[in-house]
């Protein structure tokens, strides 16, 4: 029986000082995805992952100390990059497509800069470029994101476009798919944990601190082919931060999903997966 995102069992990479929980399925070029803030293995829409698995060996995982992984939790960006690197080495991949959603998109960018020899393409979903954002997110996002539990109503606000009936319908379908996995689910991140990690952040105003501009310089130079997928009304990571870079970054491809928010890949899973597959196949 073919394993799907909803049926693939969780495995653990024993890295000595910690164990990283991961799931691997599909076939083809390795695609390693880094998850958002407060996200775990079960925060991805399984339909999006299954569409990707038609063309890629998909790997998703929980950061150290979060979800089903062991160790001391942190959202320190360098530590999250180390999680991805250690897991990739554990799995024996020489080169991967590195991707990420929101905070995971920051990790994917820093991974590309830190370990360029391991990367063929970079895929960014609902995220920001390095440095202080030109366009700030809306207060409604952080207010909603801080709720102890984010059910369907919260997720519609956080990741979709509540003003659009089409997007609200997509939110209901995606939420149902995410909740459909009945066993072997990754534990939700407790409120006390994510609030503590937020309080420890050195820069609370910038999602992707880059004080010296080194990451911006490296990524703009055309380090790897880079695809950004954004909703046209992302209240967390506005697309306006990417628009000025389309004429400055040498390999930046920007795709906008209309009537969509911070989770365009959950609203249009097949389109986003097909776009990623086409990009990796065609852009070298």
C-alpha positions as YAML, in Angstrom:
chain: A
units: angstrom
residues:
- id: 1
  name: UNK
  ca: [0.00, 0.00, 0.00]
- id: 2
  name: UNK
  ca: [1.35, 3.41, -1.00]
- id: 3
  name: UNK
  ca: [2.11, 5.64, 1.95]
- id: 4
  name: UNK
  ca: [0.43, 9.03, 2.00]
- id: 5
  name: UNK
  ca: [0.88, 12.09, 4.16]
- id: 6
  name: UNK
  ca: [-1.99, 10.88, 6.33]
- id: 7
  name: UNK
  ca: [-0.77, 7.29, 6.72]
- id: 8
  name: UNK
  ca: [3.02, 7.56, 6.80]
- id: 9
  name: UNK
  ca: [4.26, 6.66, 10.29]
- id: 10
  name: UNK
  ca: [6.43, 9.04, 12.27]
- id: 11
  name: UNK
  ca: [10.07, 8.01, 12.50]
- id: 12
  name: UNK
  ca: [12.89, 9.42, 14.60]
- id: 13
  name: UNK
  ca: [16.39, 10.50, 13.65]
- id: 14
  name: UNK
  ca: [18.57, 9.68, 16.65]
- id: 15
  name: UNK
  ca: [21.11, 12.49, 16.67]
- id: 16
  name: UNK
  ca: [22.67, 11.67, 20.03]
- id: 17
  name: UNK
  ca: [21.66, 14.75, 22.00]
- id: 18
  name: UNK
  ca: [18.10, 14.71, 20.65]
- id: 19
  name: UNK
  ca: [15.66, 12.86, 18.43]
- id: 20
  name: UNK
  ca: [14.04, 14.59, 15.48]
- id: 21
  name: UNK
  ca: [10.56, 13.33, 14.55]
- id: 22
  name: UNK
  ca: [10.06, 13.13, 10.79]
- id: 23
  name: UNK
  ca: [7.94, 11.58, 8.05]
- id: 24
  name: UNK
  ca: [9.24, 10.67, 4.60]
- id: 25
  name: UNK
  ca: [7.10, 9.61, 1.63]
- id: 26
  name: UNK
  ca: [6.86, 9.90, -2.15]
- id: 27
  name: UNK
  ca: [9.66, 9.42, -4.68]
- id: 28
  name: UNK
  ca: [12.00, 11.59, -6.65]
- id: 29
  name: UNK
  ca: [14.18, 14.57, -5.73]
- id: 30
  name: UNK
  ca: [14.29, 15.14, -1.95]
- id: 31
  name: UNK
  ca: [12.16, 18.10, -0.83]
- id: 32
  name: UNK
  ca: [12.66, 19.05, 2.82]
- id: 33
  name: UNK
  ca: [9.99, 21.34, 4.29]
- id: 34
  name: UNK
  ca: [10.41, 23.53, 7.37]
- id: 35
  name: UNK
  ca: [7.26, 24.31, 9.33]
- id: 36
  name: UNK
  ca: [5.75, 27.59, 10.60]
- id: 37
  name: UNK
  ca: [5.67, 29.07, 14.11]
- id: 38
  name: UNK
  ca: [3.62, 26.82, 16.42]
- id: 39
  name: UNK
  ca: [3.57, 24.22, 13.65]
- id: 40
  name: UNK
  ca: [4.24, 20.50, 13.87]
- id: 41
  name: UNK
  ca: [4.18, 17.52, 11.52]
- id: 42
  name: UNK
  ca: [0.39, 17.75, 11.51]
- id: 43
  name: UNK
  ca: [0.12, 21.41, 10.56]
- id: 44
  name: UNK
  ca: [0.65, 20.71, 6.85]
- id: 45
  name: UNK
  ca: [-2.35, 20.07, 4.61]
- id: 46
  name: UNK
  ca: [-1.96, 16.38, 3.61]
- id: 47
  name: UNK
  ca: [-3.40, 17.02, 0.13]
- id: 48
  name: UNK
  ca: [-0.65, 19.54, -0.60]
- id: 49
  name: UNK
  ca: [1.96, 17.03, 0.59]
- id: 50
  name: UNK
  ca: [0.44, 14.17, -1.42]
- id: 51
  name: UNK
  ca: [0.48, 16.30, -4.56]
- id: 52
  name: UNK
  ca: [4.14, 17.08, -3.94]
- id: 53
  name: UNK
  ca: [4.88, 13.40, -3.32]
- id: 54
  name: UNK
  ca: [3.96, 12.62, -6.95]
- id: 55
  name: UNK
  ca: [7.23, 14.30, -7.97]
- id: 56
  name: UNK
  ca: [9.36, 14.46, -4.82]
- id: 57
  name: UNK
  ca: [10.54, 12.47, -1.85]
- id: 58
  name: UNK
  ca: [8.89, 14.71, 0.73]
- id: 59
  name: UNK
  ca: [10.34, 15.12, 4.21]
- id: 60
  name: UNK
  ca: [8.57, 17.00, 7.00]
- id: 61
  name: UNK
  ca: [9.78, 17.19, 10.59]
- id: 62
  name: UNK
  ca: [9.36, 18.74, 14.03]
- id: 63
  name: UNK
  ca: [12.02, 21.13, 15.30]
- id: 64
  name: UNK
  ca: [14.04, 20.12, 18.36]
- id: 65
  name: UNK
  ca: [11.94, 19.96, 21.53]
- id: 66
  name: UNK
  ca: [8.70, 20.74, 19.69]
- id: 67
  name: UNK
  ca: [5.92, 18.41, 18.62]
- id: 68
  name: UNK
  ca: [7.21, 14.84, 18.83]
- id: 69
  name: UNK
  ca: [10.92, 15.75, 18.78]
- id: 70
  name: UNK
  ca: [13.03, 15.66, 21.94]
- id: 71
  name: UNK
  ca: [15.58, 18.14, 23.26]
- id: 72
  name: UNK
  ca: [15.49, 21.74, 24.40]
- id: 73
  name: UNK
  ca: [13.05, 23.80, 22.32]
- id: 74
  name: UNK
  ca: [14.09, 27.05, 20.67]
- id: 75
  name: UNK
  ca: [13.13, 29.24, 17.76]
- id: 76
  name: UNK
  ca: [16.68, 30.50, 17.35]
- id: 77
  name: UNK
  ca: [17.10, 30.60, 13.59]
- id: 78
  name: UNK
  ca: [20.57, 29.04, 13.53]
- id: 79
  name: UNK
  ca: [19.35, 26.16, 15.71]
- id: 80
  name: UNK
  ca: [16.45, 25.50, 13.34]
- id: 81
  name: UNK
  ca: [18.87, 25.45, 10.41]
- id: 82
  name: UNK
  ca: [20.97, 22.92, 12.33]
- id: 83
  name: UNK
  ca: [17.88, 20.72, 12.76]
- id: 84
  name: UNK
  ca: [17.34, 20.67, 9.00]
- id: 85
  name: UNK
  ca: [21.03, 20.04, 8.26]
- id: 86
  name: UNK
  ca: [21.35, 17.23, 10.82]
- id: 87
  name: UNK
  ca: [18.21, 15.51, 9.52]
- id: 88
  name: UNK
  ca: [19.32, 15.80, 5.90]
- id: 89
  name: UNK
  ca: [22.69, 14.28, 6.79]
- id: 90
  name: UNK
  ca: [20.99, 11.53, 8.80]
- id: 91
  name: UNK
  ca: [18.86, 10.64, 5.78]
- id: 92
  name: UNK
  ca: [21.92, 10.60, 3.52]
- id: 93
  name: UNK
  ca: [20.79, 13.28, 1.07]
- id: 94
  name: UNK
  ca: [23.65, 14.99, -0.75]
- id: 95
  name: UNK
  ca: [21.49, 17.77, -2.19]
- id: 96
  name: UNK
  ca: [17.87, 18.78, -1.60]
- id: 97
  name: UNK
  ca: [15.18, 21.22, -2.56]
- id: 98
  name: UNK
  ca: [14.80, 23.20, 0.66]
- id: 99
  name: UNK
  ca: [11.45, 24.75, 1.44]
- id: 100
  name: UNK
  ca: [9.50, 26.35, 4.22]
- id: 101
  name: UNK
  ca: [6.33, 28.10, 5.27]
- id: 102
  name: UNK
  ca: [6.35, 31.38, 7.24]
- id: 103
  name: UNK
  ca: [9.05, 30.94, 9.94]
- id: 104
  name: UNK
  ca: [10.05, 27.82, 7.99]
- id: 105
  name: UNK
  ca: [10.66, 30.03, 4.97]
- id: 106
  name: UNK
  ca: [13.18, 32.00, 7.02]
- id: 107
  name: UNK
  ca: [14.85, 28.71, 7.95]
- id: 108
  name: UNK
  ca: [14.94, 27.66, 4.29]
- id: 109
  name: UNK
  ca: [16.60, 30.93, 3.28]
- id: 110
  name: UNK
  ca: [19.19, 30.75, 6.07]
- id: 111
  name: UNK
  ca: [19.84, 27.10, 5.21]
- id: 112
  name: UNK
  ca: [20.45, 28.08, 1.58]
- id: 113
  name: UNK
  ca: [22.96, 30.72, 2.66]
- id: 114
  name: UNK
  ca: [24.66, 28.56, 5.31]
- id: 115
  name: UNK
  ca: [24.81, 25.31, 3.33]
- id: 116
  name: UNK
  ca: [24.65, 26.30, -0.36]
- id: 117
  name: UNK
  ca: [26.34, 23.07, -1.44]
- id: 118
  name: UNK
  ca: [23.35, 21.09, -0.12]
- id: 119
  name: UNK
  ca: [20.69, 23.03, -2.05]
- id: 120
  name: UNK
  ca: [19.45, 22.91, -5.64]
- id: 121
  name: UNK
  ca: [16.34, 25.12, -5.30]
- id: 122
  name: UNK
  ca: [14.70, 27.16, -2.54]
- id: 123
  name: UNK
  ca: [10.90, 27.19, -2.10]
- id: 124
  name: UNK
  ca: [9.33, 29.86, 0.11]
- id: 125
  name: UNK
  ca: [5.65, 30.02, 1.08]
- id: 126
  name: UNK
  ca: [4.02, 32.87, 2.98]
- id: 127
  name: UNK
  ca: [7.24, 34.30, 4.37]
- id: 128
  name: UNK
  ca: [9.50, 37.36, 4.37]
- id: 129
  name: UNK
  ca: [12.92, 38.24, 2.95]
- id: 130
  name: UNK
  ca: [15.84, 39.08, 5.27]
- id: 131
  name: UNK
  ca: [15.89, 42.28, 7.28]
- id: 132
  name: UNK
  ca: [13.33, 44.65, 8.71]
- id: 133
  name: UNK
  ca: [10.12, 44.39, 6.67]
- id: 134
  name: UNK
  ca: [9.10, 47.25, 4.40]
- id: 135
  name: UNK
  ca: [5.44, 46.35, 5.00]
- id: 136
  name: UNK
  ca: [4.37, 45.24, 8.47]
- id: 137
  name: UNK
  ca: [1.90, 42.47, 9.18]
- id: 138
  name: UNK
  ca: [-1.53, 43.32, 10.54]
- id: 139
  name: UNK
  ca: [-2.12, 43.28, 14.33]
- id: 140
  name: UNK
  ca: [-5.02, 40.84, 13.85]
- id: 141
  name: UNK
  ca: [-2.55, 38.11, 12.93]
- id: 142
  name: UNK
  ca: [-0.47, 38.12, 16.10]
- id: 143
  name: UNK
  ca: [-3.58, 38.65, 18.25]
- id: 144
  name: UNK
  ca: [-5.19, 35.55, 16.74]
- id: 145
  name: UNK
  ca: [-1.97, 33.51, 16.63]
- id: 146
  name: UNK
  ca: [-1.56, 33.90, 20.40]
- id: 147
  name: UNK
  ca: [-4.83, 32.13, 21.21]
- id: 148
  name: UNK
  ca: [-4.14, 28.91, 23.15]
- id: 149
  name: UNK
  ca: [-5.99, 26.89, 20.49]
- id: 150
  name: UNK
  ca: [-6.41, 27.82, 16.85]
- id: 151
  name: UNK
  ca: [-9.54, 26.12, 15.54]
- id: 152
  name: UNK
  ca: [-11.23, 26.58, 12.18]
- id: 153
  name: UNK
  ca: [-12.30, 30.18, 12.81]
- id: 154
  name: UNK
  ca: [-8.79, 31.19, 13.88]
- id: 155
  name: UNK
  ca: [-7.15, 29.35, 11.01]
- id: 156
  name: UNK
  ca: [-9.46, 31.04, 8.53]
- id: 157
  name: UNK
  ca: [-8.20, 34.39, 9.81]
- id: 158
  name: UNK
  ca: [-4.57, 33.32, 10.07]
- id: 159
  name: UNK
  ca: [-4.09, 31.44, 6.80]
- id: 160
  name: UNK
  ca: [-6.95, 32.32, 4.45]
- id: 161
  name: UNK
  ca: [-8.95, 35.36, 3.30]
- id: 162
  name: UNK
  ca: [-12.11, 35.67, 5.42]
- id: 163
  name: UNK
  ca: [-13.58, 38.27, 3.04]
- id: 164
  name: UNK
  ca: [-13.68, 35.68, 0.23]
- id: 165
  name: UNK
  ca: [-16.32, 32.94, 0.21]
- id: 166
  name: UNK
  ca: [-14.03, 30.87, -1.98]
- id: 167
  name: UNK
  ca: [-11.24, 31.14, 0.55]
- id: 168
  name: UNK
  ca: [-13.53, 30.38, 3.50]
- id: 169
  name: UNK
  ca: [-14.71, 27.22, 1.73]
- id: 170
  name: UNK
  ca: [-11.09, 26.24, 1.09]
- id: 171
  name: UNK
  ca: [-10.33, 26.79, 4.78]
- id: 172
  name: UNK
  ca: [-13.06, 24.35, 5.84]
- id: 173
  name: UNK
  ca: [-11.84, 21.69, 3.42]
- id: 174
  name: UNK
  ca: [-8.19, 22.10, 4.40]
- id: 175
  name: UNK
  ca: [-8.99, 22.04, 8.12]
- id: 176
  name: UNK
  ca: [-10.93, 18.81, 7.65]
- id: 177
  name: UNK
  ca: [-8.02, 17.20, 5.82]
- id: 178
  name: UNK
  ca: [-5.52, 18.25, 8.48]
- id: 179
  name: UNK
  ca: [-7.72, 16.88, 11.26]
- id: 180
  name: UNK
  ca: [-8.37, 13.59, 9.42]
- id: 181
  name: UNK
  ca: [-5.22, 11.87, 10.72]
- id: 182
  name: UNK
  ca: [-6.47, 9.88, 13.70]
- id: 183
  name: UNK
  ca: [-3.37, 8.16, 15.05]
- id: 184
  name: UNK
  ca: [0.31, 8.98, 15.53]
- id: 185
  name: UNK
  ca: [-0.36, 12.71, 15.60]
- id: 186
  name: UNK
  ca: [2.37, 15.09, 16.67]
- id: 187
  name: UNK
  ca: [1.56, 16.80, 19.98]
- id: 188
  name: UNK
  ca: [0.47, 20.42, 19.81]
- id: 189
  name: UNK
  ca: [2.93, 22.96, 21.20]
- id: 190
  name: UNK
  ca: [1.71, 24.09, 24.65]
- id: 191
  name: UNK
  ca: [0.92, 27.78, 25.15]
- id: 192
  name: UNK
  ca: [3.52, 28.08, 27.91]
- id: 193
  name: UNK
  ca: [6.22, 26.80, 25.55]
- id: 194
  name: UNK
  ca: [5.56, 29.03, 22.56]
- id: 195
  name: UNK
  ca: [5.06, 32.08, 24.78]
- id: 196
  name: UNK
  ca: [8.39, 31.39, 26.51]
- id: 197
  name: UNK
  ca: [10.16, 31.00, 23.17]
- id: 198
  name: UNK
  ca: [8.68, 34.28, 21.96]
- id: 199
  name: UNK
  ca: [9.86, 36.05, 25.10]
- id: 200
  name: UNK
  ca: [13.40, 34.80, 24.47]
- id: 201
  name: UNK
  ca: [13.59, 36.30, 20.97]
- id: 202
  name: UNK
  ca: [16.36, 38.90, 20.74]
- id: 203
  name: UNK
  ca: [14.54, 40.91, 18.06]
- id: 204
  name: UNK
  ca: [10.78, 40.91, 18.56]
- id: 205
  name: UNK
  ca: [10.05, 43.24, 15.63]
- id: 206
  name: UNK
  ca: [11.71, 41.31, 12.81]
- id: 207
  name: UNK
  ca: [10.87, 37.79, 11.64]
- id: 208
  name: UNK
  ca: [14.18, 37.47, 9.78]
- id: 209
  name: UNK
  ca: [16.93, 39.49, 11.52]
- id: 210
  name: UNK
  ca: [19.80, 40.27, 9.16]
- id: 211
  name: UNK
  ca: [21.60, 43.20, 10.81]
- id: 212
  name: UNK
  ca: [24.64, 43.14, 8.53]
- id: 213
  name: UNK
  ca: [22.66, 42.45, 5.37]
- id: 214
  name: UNK
  ca: [24.76, 39.37, 4.59]
- id: 215
  name: UNK
  ca: [21.85, 37.02, 3.92]
- id: 216
  name: UNK
  ca: [20.12, 39.61, 1.74]
- id: 217
  name: UNK
  ca: [23.30, 40.02, -0.30]
- id: 218
  name: UNK
  ca: [23.82, 36.27, -0.71]
- id: 219
  name: UNK
  ca: [20.24, 35.54, -1.74]
- id: 220
  name: UNK
  ca: [19.99, 38.48, -4.11]
- id: 221
  name: UNK
  ca: [23.16, 37.35, -5.89]
- id: 222
  name: UNK
  ca: [21.37, 34.34, -7.34]
- id: 223
  name: UNK
  ca: [22.72, 31.70, -4.98]
- id: 224
  name: UNK
  ca: [20.00, 29.25, -6.10]
- id: 225
  name: UNK
  ca: [16.78, 29.40, -8.12]
- id: 226
  name: UNK
  ca: [14.23, 30.74, -5.67]
- id: 227
  name: UNK
  ca: [10.43, 30.53, -5.78]
- id: 228
  name: UNK
  ca: [8.13, 32.56, -3.52]
- id: 229
  name: UNK
  ca: [4.42, 31.67, -3.31]
- id: 230
  name: UNK
  ca: [2.31, 34.30, -1.56]
- id: 231
  name: UNK
  ca: [-1.33, 35.07, -0.97]
- id: 232
  name: UNK
  ca: [-2.42, 38.48, -2.22]
- id: 233
  name: UNK
  ca: [-3.61, 39.39, 1.31]
- id: 234
  name: UNK
  ca: [-1.14, 37.78, 3.69]
- id: 235
  name: UNK
  ca: [-1.73, 39.52, 7.04]
- id: 236
  name: UNK
  ca: [1.43, 38.02, 8.56]
- id: 237
  name: UNK
  ca: [4.00, 38.36, 5.78]
- id: 238
  name: UNK
  ca: [2.63, 40.85, 3.23]
- id: 239
  name: UNK
  ca: [3.54, 40.30, -0.40]
- id: 240
  name: UNK
  ca: [4.58, 43.95, -0.53]
- id: 241
  name: UNK
  ca: [7.91, 42.95, 1.00]
- id: 242
  name: UNK
  ca: [8.72, 40.84, -2.06]
- id: 243
  name: UNK
  ca: [7.54, 43.11, -4.87]
- id: 244
  name: UNK
  ca: [10.54, 45.50, -4.79]
- id: 245
  name: UNK
  ca: [12.92, 42.52, -4.86]
- id: 246
  name: UNK
  ca: [11.65, 41.09, -8.15]
- id: 247
  name: UNK
  ca: [13.97, 43.47, -10.03]
- id: 248
  name: UNK
  ca: [16.88, 43.05, -7.59]
- id: 249
  name: UNK
  ca: [17.19, 39.33, -6.81]
- id: 250
  name: UNK
  ca: [18.68, 37.55, -9.80]
- id: 251
  name: UNK
  ca: [16.75, 34.27, -9.52]
- id: 252
  name: UNK
  ca: [13.57, 35.29, -7.67]
- id: 253
  name: UNK
  ca: [10.29, 33.93, -9.07]
- id: 254
  name: UNK
  ca: [7.16, 35.32, -7.40]
- id: 255
  name: UNK
  ca: [3.75, 33.65, -7.69]
- id: 256
  name: UNK
  ca: [0.65, 35.29, -6.21]
- id: 257
  name: UNK
  ca: [-2.50, 33.36, -5.29]
- id: 258
  name: UNK
  ca: [-5.59, 35.62, -5.46]
- id: 259
  name: UNK
  ca: [-8.14, 35.89, -2.63]
- id: 260
  name: UNK
  ca: [-5.65, 34.12, -0.39]
- id: 261
  name: UNK
  ca: [-3.83, 34.71, 2.88]
- id: 262
  name: UNK
  ca: [-0.85, 33.31, 4.78]
- id: 263
  name: UNK
  ca: [-1.46, 29.70, 3.68]
- id: 264
  name: UNK
  ca: [-1.85, 29.79, -0.12]
- id: 265
  name: UNK
  ca: [-0.70, 26.17, -0.42]
- id: 266
  name: UNK
  ca: [-3.58, 25.06, 1.79]
- id: 267
  name: UNK
  ca: [-6.07, 27.04, -0.25]
- id: 268
  name: UNK
  ca: [-4.75, 25.85, -3.62]
- id: 269
  name: UNK
  ca: [-2.81, 22.66, -2.81]
- id: 270
  name: UNK
  ca: [-2.73, 21.17, -6.32]
- id: 271
  name: UNK
  ca: [-1.82, 24.44, -8.03]
- id: 272
  name: UNK
  ca: [0.96, 25.22, -5.55]
- id: 273
  name: UNK
  ca: [2.39, 21.69, -5.71]
- id: 274
  name: UNK
  ca: [2.32, 21.68, -9.51]
- id: 275
  name: UNK
  ca: [3.96, 25.12, -9.57]
- id: 276
  name: UNK
  ca: [6.75, 23.90, -7.32]
- id: 277
  name: UNK
  ca: [7.29, 20.76, -9.40]
- id: 278
  name: UNK
  ca: [7.39, 22.75, -12.64]
- id: 279
  name: UNK
  ca: [9.80, 25.28, -11.13]
- id: 280
  name: UNK
  ca: [12.24, 22.63, -9.92]
- id: 281
  name: UNK
  ca: [12.09, 20.76, -13.23]
- id: 282
  name: UNK
  ca: [12.36, 23.78, -15.52]
- id: 283
  name: UNK
  ca: [14.49, 26.39, -13.72]
- id: 284
  name: UNK
  ca: [18.13, 25.41, -13.39]
...
